[in-house]
């Protein structure tokens, strides 16, 4: 059984993106996403990642989604969990808007758009 995070992350005072000042992306996030086929999960749009958590265990990494809580990243492959962890870390650091999809069967975050 994999270990799970137990606490909420501390709240940040201000967004790193606002402090950085640089130019922002000009393209808007997609309004909605749809999936087809079996096992498709639900899209959660316009959220923010406010925390990251991992432990010295294979493929055990989590993100804290504001107003949702801890969500486990898909652990079906090394490359998937590494890519999702990198995207989550970037979203947290920049205070970016995130759209993500979770798998119905496992509840794990399987896809992520970071804006």
N, CA and C atoms as an extended XYZ file, in Angstrom:
345
Properties=species:S:1:pos:R:3:atomname:S:1:resname:S:1:resid:I:1 pbc="F F F"
N         0.845       -1.185        0.000 N   UNK     1
C         0.000        0.000        0.000 CA  UNK     1
C         0.886        1.242        0.000 C   UNK     1
N         0.579        2.170       -0.855 N   UNK     2
C         1.364        3.392       -0.984 CA  UNK     2
C         1.017        4.382        0.128 C   UNK     2
N         1.998        5.111        0.556 N   UNK     3
C         1.803        6.151        1.556 CA  UNK     3
C         1.093        7.339        0.916 C   UNK     3
N         0.246        8.027        1.673 N   UNK     4
C        -0.483        9.188        1.180 CA  UNK     4
C        -0.091       10.432        1.967 C   UNK     4
N        -0.194       11.628        1.354 N   UNK     5
C         0.059       12.862        2.092 CA  UNK     5
C        -0.987       13.046        3.180 C   UNK     5
N        -0.609       13.667        4.290 N   UNK     6
C        -1.523       13.799        5.430 CA  UNK     6
C        -1.923       15.223        5.759 C   UNK     6
N        -1.221       16.192        5.240 N   UNK     7
C        -1.516       17.575        5.608 CA  UNK     7
C        -1.724       18.424        4.370 C   UNK     7
N        -2.432       19.538        4.544 N   UNK     8
C        -2.588       20.495        3.464 CA  UNK     8
C        -1.331       21.350        3.389 C   UNK     8
N        -0.968       21.816        2.176 N   UNK     9
C         0.202       22.676        2.055 CA  UNK     9
C        -0.085       24.059        2.629 C   UNK     9
N         0.951       24.801        3.025 N   UNK    10
C         0.730       26.170        3.503 CA  UNK    10
C         0.243       27.045        2.360 C   UNK    10
N        -0.543       28.050        2.684 N   UNK    11
C        -1.075       28.954        1.666 CA  UNK    11
C        -0.034       29.992        1.305 C   UNK    11
N         0.151       30.188        0.009 N   UNK    12
C         1.106       31.189       -0.475 CA  UNK    12
C         0.463       32.563       -0.434 C   UNK    12
N         1.286       33.576       -0.187 N   UNK    13
C         0.790       34.940       -0.112 CA  UNK    13
C         0.502       35.551       -1.458 C   UNK    13
N         1.369       35.294       -2.453 N   UNK    14
C         1.153       35.878       -3.766 CA  UNK    14
C         1.675       34.949       -4.837 C   UNK    14
N         1.205       35.144       -6.026 N   UNK    15
C         1.574       34.306       -7.158 CA  UNK    15
C         2.972       34.645       -7.656 C   UNK    15
N         3.757       33.618       -7.951 N   UNK    16
C         5.090       33.826       -8.513 CA  UNK    16
C         4.982       34.448       -9.897 C   UNK    16
N         3.910       34.147      -10.609 N   UNK    17
C         3.734       34.695      -11.951 CA  UNK    17
C         3.559       36.207      -11.890 C   UNK    17
N         2.807       36.676      -10.911 N   UNK    18
C         2.598       38.110      -10.780 CA  UNK    18
C         3.902       38.808      -10.405 C   UNK    18
N         4.706       38.162       -9.565 N   UNK    19
C         5.972       38.747       -9.142 CA  UNK    19
C         6.985       38.778      -10.279 C   UNK    19
N         6.927       37.790      -11.168 N   UNK    20
C         7.880       37.702      -12.261 CA  UNK    20
C         7.682       38.819      -13.265 C   UNK    20
N         6.445       39.232      -13.474 N   UNK    21
C         6.178       40.357      -14.333 CA  UNK    21
C         6.159       40.073      -15.817 C   UNK    21
N         6.827       39.128      -16.367 N   UNK    22
C         6.971       38.900      -17.802 CA  UNK    22
C         5.661       38.781      -18.551 C   UNK    22
N         5.770       38.496      -19.838 N   UNK    23
C         4.568       38.392      -20.658 CA  UNK    23
C         3.840       37.082      -20.386 C   UNK    23
N         2.551       37.108      -20.564 N   UNK    24
C         1.700       35.938      -20.322 CA  UNK    24
C         1.322       35.305      -21.655 C   UNK    24
N         0.935       34.025      -21.652 N   UNK    25
C         0.470       33.393      -22.891 CA  UNK    25
C        -0.748       34.124      -23.431 C   UNK    25
N        -0.868       34.182      -24.739 N   UNK    26
C        -1.985       34.878      -25.367 CA  UNK    26
C        -3.159       33.966      -25.667 C   UNK    26
N        -2.939       32.658      -25.731 N   UNK    27
C        -4.003       31.714      -26.044 CA  UNK    27
C        -4.768       31.359      -24.774 C   UNK    27
N        -6.101       31.337      -24.872 N   UNK    28
C        -6.926       30.986      -23.719 CA  UNK    28
C        -7.040       29.470      -23.589 C   UNK    28
N        -7.243       28.973      -22.369 N   UNK    29
C        -7.442       27.533      -22.194 CA  UNK    29
C        -8.714       27.083      -22.898 C   UNK    29
N        -8.788       25.798      -23.272 N   UNK    30
C       -10.019       25.314      -23.896 CA  UNK    30
C       -11.190       25.437      -22.931 C   UNK    30
N       -12.369       25.764      -23.459 N   UNK    31
C       -13.548       25.958      -22.621 CA  UNK    31
C       -13.977       24.661      -21.966 C   UNK    31
N       -13.922       23.574      -22.684 N   UNK    32
C       -14.278       22.282      -22.113 CA  UNK    32
C       -13.581       21.200      -22.904 C   UNK    32
N       -13.448       20.070      -22.285 N   UNK    33
C       -12.835       18.925      -22.929 CA  UNK    33
C       -13.826       17.781      -22.884 C   UNK    33
N       -13.789       16.946      -23.905 N   UNK    34
C       -14.626       15.761      -23.874 CA  UNK    34
C       -13.775       14.564      -24.221 C   UNK    34
N       -14.133       13.432      -23.675 N   UNK    35
C       -13.410       12.215      -23.968 CA  UNK    35
C       -14.387       11.172      -24.450 C   UNK    35
N       -13.856       10.245      -25.214 N   UNK    36
C       -14.687        9.148      -25.671 CA  UNK    36
C       -14.033        7.850      -25.281 C   UNK    36
N       -14.816        6.811      -25.254 N   UNK    37
C       -14.267        5.499      -24.930 CA  UNK    37
C       -14.476        5.151      -23.478 C   UNK    37
N       -14.214        3.889      -23.157 N   UNK    38
C       -14.399        3.403      -21.796 CA  UNK    38
C       -13.328        3.920      -20.858 C   UNK    38
N       -13.659        4.018      -19.609 N   UNK    39
C       -12.701        4.420      -18.585 CA  UNK    39
C       -12.389        5.900      -18.572 C   UNK    39
N       -13.107        6.688      -19.366 N   UNK    40
C       -12.842        8.120      -19.409 CA  UNK    40
C       -13.296        8.747      -18.094 C   UNK    40
N       -12.521        9.684      -17.611 N   UNK    41
C       -12.841       10.324      -16.344 CA  UNK    41
C       -13.469       11.689      -16.535 C   UNK    41
N       -13.486       12.451      -15.471 N   UNK    42
C       -14.093       13.770      -15.478 CA  UNK    42
C       -13.031       14.852      -15.600 C   UNK    42
N       -13.324       15.868      -16.402 N   UNK    43
C       -12.429       17.017      -16.507 CA  UNK    43
C       -12.761       18.014      -15.404 C   UNK    43
N       -11.730       18.545      -14.791 N   UNK    44
C       -11.856       19.588      -13.769 CA  UNK    44
C       -11.120       20.801      -14.319 C   UNK    44
N       -11.858       21.853      -14.598 N   UNK    45
C       -11.287       23.032      -15.245 CA  UNK    45
C       -11.096       24.191      -14.280 C   UNK    45
N       -10.175       25.081      -14.666 N   UNK    46
C        -9.916       26.327      -13.938 CA  UNK    46
C        -9.568       26.101      -12.472 C   UNK    46
N        -8.648       25.183      -12.226 N   UNK    47
C        -8.201       24.912      -10.863 CA  UNK    47
C        -6.768       25.400      -10.696 C   UNK    47
N        -6.272       25.338       -9.483 N   UNK    48
C        -4.878       25.715       -9.184 CA  UNK    48
C        -4.255       24.623       -8.335 C   UNK    48
N        -2.992       24.382       -8.595 N   UNK    49
C        -2.217       23.443       -7.786 CA  UNK    49
C        -1.458       24.257       -6.753 C   UNK    49
N        -1.689       23.943       -5.478 N   UNK    50
C        -1.072       24.724       -4.408 CA  UNK    50
C        -0.074       23.921       -3.589 C   UNK    50
N         0.100       22.644       -3.911 N   UNK    51
C         1.055       21.834       -3.166 CA  UNK    51
C         1.493       20.615       -3.953 C   UNK    51
N         2.672       20.122       -3.609 N   UNK    52
C         3.227       18.901       -4.206 CA  UNK    52
C         3.672       17.995       -3.080 C   UNK    52
N         3.588       16.688       -3.292 N   UNK    53
C         4.020       15.747       -2.269 CA  UNK    53
C         4.535       14.490       -2.939 C   UNK    53
N         5.642       13.976       -2.447 N   UNK    54
C         6.160       12.679       -2.899 CA  UNK    54
C         6.943       12.063       -1.756 C   UNK    54
N         7.267       10.793       -1.914 N   UNK    55
C         7.990       10.058       -0.889 CA  UNK    55
C         8.915        9.076       -1.596 C   UNK    55
N         9.857        8.538       -0.872 N   UNK    56
C        10.811        7.597       -1.439 CA  UNK    56
C        10.154        6.235       -1.690 C   UNK    56
N         9.190        6.225       -2.587 N   UNK    57
C         8.497        5.019       -3.029 CA  UNK    57
C         8.329        5.130       -4.543 C   UNK    57
N         8.369        4.024       -5.227 N   UNK    58
C         8.200        4.048       -6.679 CA  UNK    58
C         6.840        4.600       -7.063 C   UNK    58
N         6.849        5.541       -7.980 N   UNK    59
C         5.626        6.086       -8.591 CA  UNK    59
C         4.585        6.535       -7.569 C   UNK    59
N         4.989        7.346       -6.616 N   UNK    60
C         4.067        7.844       -5.601 CA  UNK    60
C         4.243        9.349       -5.472 C   UNK    60
N         3.504       10.081       -6.285 N   UNK    61
C         3.579       11.537       -6.309 CA  UNK    61
C         2.150       12.092       -6.350 C   UNK    61
N         1.926       13.197       -5.638 N   UNK    62
C         0.596       13.775       -5.492 CA  UNK    62
C         0.659       15.285       -5.722 C   UNK    62
N        -0.466       15.887       -6.124 N   UNK    63
C        -0.609       17.339       -6.189 CA  UNK    63
C        -1.806       17.720       -5.327 C   UNK    63
N        -1.724       18.911       -4.723 N   UNK    64
C        -2.850       19.426       -3.942 CA  UNK    64
C        -3.588       20.419       -4.826 C   UNK    64
N        -4.823       20.092       -5.168 N   UNK    65
C        -5.646       20.947       -6.009 CA  UNK    65
C        -6.539       21.779       -5.100 C   UNK    65
N        -6.467       23.099       -5.263 N   UNK    66
C        -7.265       24.007       -4.437 CA  UNK    66
C        -8.735       23.612       -4.512 C   UNK    66
N        -9.390       23.598       -3.398 N   UNK    67
C       -10.808       23.267       -3.202 CA  UNK    67
C       -11.157       21.812       -3.534 C   UNK    67
N       -10.146       20.964       -3.817 N   UNK    68
C       -10.388       19.545       -4.072 CA  UNK    68
C        -9.645       18.697       -3.059 C   UNK    68
N        -8.359       18.986       -2.862 N   UNK    69
C        -7.519       18.207       -1.958 CA  UNK    69
C        -6.433       17.469       -2.713 C   UNK    69
N        -5.854       16.467       -2.075 N   UNK    70
C        -4.754       15.715       -2.672 CA  UNK    70
C        -5.268       14.794       -3.767 C   UNK    70
N        -4.581       14.818       -4.916 N   UNK    71
C        -4.920       13.960       -6.054 CA  UNK    71
C        -3.645       13.228       -6.473 C   UNK    71
N        -3.729       11.914       -6.532 N   UNK    72
C        -2.574       11.096       -6.912 CA  UNK    72
C        -2.354       11.184       -8.419 C   UNK    72
N        -1.083       11.313       -8.814 N   UNK    73
C        -0.748       11.343      -10.230 CA  UNK    73
C        -0.715        9.925      -10.785 C   UNK    73
N        -1.097        9.791      -12.051 N   UNK    74
C        -1.122        8.481      -12.703 CA  UNK    74
C         0.233        7.806      -12.563 C   UNK    74
N         0.213        6.548      -12.156 N   UNK    75
C         1.461        5.836      -11.910 CA  UNK    75
C         1.616        4.619      -12.824 C   UNK    75
N         1.034        4.706      -14.039 N   UNK    76
C         1.106        3.585      -14.964 CA  UNK    76
C         2.457        3.465      -15.662 C   UNK    76
N         3.292        4.505      -15.617 N   UNK    77
C         4.637        4.421      -16.192 CA  UNK    77
C         5.528        5.487      -15.560 C   UNK    77
N         6.827        5.251      -15.624 N   UNK    78
C         7.789        6.225      -15.085 CA  UNK    78
C         7.676        7.553      -15.826 C   UNK    78
N         7.591        7.499      -17.158 N   UNK    79
C         7.554        8.747      -17.927 CA  UNK    79
C         6.276        9.539      -17.651 C   UNK    79
N         5.152        8.860      -17.429 N   UNK    80
C         3.900        9.563      -17.145 CA  UNK    80
C         3.978       10.305      -15.821 C   UNK    80
N         4.438        9.642      -14.775 N   UNK    81
C         4.458       10.297      -13.462 CA  UNK    81
C         5.506       11.415      -13.413 C   UNK    81
N         6.609       11.243      -14.125 N   UNK    82
C         7.619       12.310      -14.174 CA  UNK    82
C         7.067       13.521      -14.915 C   UNK    82
N         6.438       13.303      -16.071 N   UNK    83
C         5.877       14.418      -16.842 CA  UNK    83
C         4.798       15.155      -16.054 C   UNK    83
N         3.893       14.415      -15.406 N   UNK    84
C         2.833       15.047      -14.632 CA  UNK    84
C         3.387       15.793      -13.417 C   UNK    84
N         4.430       15.256      -12.801 N   UNK    85
C         5.066       15.941      -11.664 CA  UNK    85
C         5.693       17.252      -12.114 C   UNK    85
N         6.366       17.233      -13.259 N   UNK    86
C         6.983       18.456      -13.796 CA  UNK    86
C         5.912       19.494      -14.113 C   UNK    86
N         4.832       19.073      -14.767 N   UNK    87
C         3.739       20.008      -15.072 CA  UNK    87
C         3.119       20.563      -13.793 C   UNK    87
N         2.908       19.708      -12.806 N   UNK    88
C         2.346       20.160      -11.535 CA  UNK    88
C         3.253       21.154      -10.823 C   UNK    88
N         4.558       20.889      -10.837 N   UNK    89
C         5.519       21.795      -10.200 CA  UNK    89
C         5.526       23.150      -10.905 C   UNK    89
N         5.477       23.125      -12.213 N   UNK    90
C         5.443       24.380      -12.971 CA  UNK    90
C         4.163       25.160      -12.658 C   UNK    90
N         3.024       24.455      -12.638 N   UNK    91
C         1.753       25.115      -12.351 CA  UNK    91
C         1.753       25.745      -10.964 C   UNK    91
N         2.311       25.035       -9.999 N   UNK    92
C         2.374       25.571       -8.630 CA  UNK    92
C         3.275       26.799       -8.569 C   UNK    92
N         4.456       26.689       -9.156 N   UNK    93
C         5.416       27.800       -9.096 CA  UNK    93
C         4.885       29.055       -9.783 C   UNK    93
N         4.233       28.887      -10.920 N   UNK    94
C         3.757       30.031      -11.687 CA  UNK    94
C         2.352       30.486      -11.294 C   UNK    94
N         1.657       29.711      -10.465 N   UNK    95
C         0.282       30.058      -10.097 CA  UNK    95
C        -0.662       29.936      -11.282 C   UNK    95
N        -0.360       29.014      -12.189 N   UNK    96
C        -1.108       28.858      -13.442 CA  UNK    96
C        -2.459       28.177      -13.243 C   UNK    96
N        -3.371       28.449      -14.160 N   UNK    97
C        -4.641       27.746      -14.220 CA  UNK    97
C        -4.383       26.351      -14.779 C   UNK    97
N        -5.054       25.349      -14.207 N   UNK    98
C        -4.866       23.960      -14.611 CA  UNK    98
C        -6.214       23.333      -14.929 C   UNK    98
N        -6.263       22.614      -16.040 N   UNK    99
C        -7.391       21.747      -16.376 CA  UNK    99
C        -6.849       20.327      -16.325 C   UNK    99
N        -7.521       19.429      -15.605 N   UNK   100
C        -7.004       18.076      -15.509 CA  UNK   100
C        -8.122       17.048      -15.579 C   UNK   100
N        -7.737       15.833      -15.941 N   UNK   101
C        -8.670       14.721      -16.076 CA  UNK   101
C        -8.272       13.629      -15.097 C   UNK   101
N        -9.259       13.030      -14.459 N   UNK   102
C        -8.990       11.906      -13.572 CA  UNK   102
C        -9.617       10.643      -14.138 C   UNK   102
N        -8.971        9.519      -13.883 N   UNK   103
C        -9.460        8.219      -14.319 CA  UNK   103
C       -10.599        7.787      -13.405 C   UNK   103
N       -11.705        7.340      -13.993 N   UNK   104
C       -12.863        6.915      -13.195 CA  UNK   104
C       -12.546        5.742      -12.274 C   UNK   104
N       -11.750        4.801      -12.761 N   UNK   105
C       -11.469        3.603      -11.981 CA  UNK   105
C       -10.544        3.831      -10.808 C   UNK   105
N        -9.521        4.665      -10.994 N   UNK   106
C        -8.514        4.838       -9.944 CA  UNK   106
C        -8.582        6.196       -9.254 C   UNK   106
N        -9.197        7.173       -9.887 N   UNK   107
C        -9.231        8.523       -9.332 CA  UNK   107
C        -7.923        9.271       -9.516 C   UNK   107
N        -6.978        8.675      -10.242 N   UNK   108
C        -5.671        9.302      -10.448 CA  UNK   108
C        -5.739       10.335      -11.568 C   UNK   108
N        -4.952       11.402      -11.421 N   UNK   109
C        -4.849       12.429      -12.436 CA  UNK   109
C        -4.066       11.853      -13.614 C   UNK   109
N        -4.689       11.820      -14.796 N   UNK   110
C        -4.061       11.184      -15.954 CA  UNK   110
C        -3.661       12.150      -17.052 C   UNK   110
N        -4.307       13.323      -17.108 N   UNK   111
C        -3.997       14.324      -18.141 CA  UNK   111
C        -4.065       15.692      -17.506 C   UNK   111
N        -3.222       16.616      -18.018 N   UNK   112
C        -3.191       17.942      -17.429 CA  UNK   112
C        -2.837       18.986      -18.480 C   UNK   112
N        -3.615       20.067      -18.505 N   UNK   113
C        -3.290       21.251      -19.285 CA  UNK   113
C        -2.879       22.326      -18.285 C   UNK   113
N        -1.750       22.954      -18.516 N   UNK   114
C        -1.285       24.039      -17.644 CA  UNK   114
C        -1.210       25.303      -18.481 C   UNK   114
N        -1.888       26.387      -18.024 N   UNK   115
C        -1.923       27.635      -18.788 CA  UNK   115
C        -1.228       28.736      -18.067 C   UNK   115
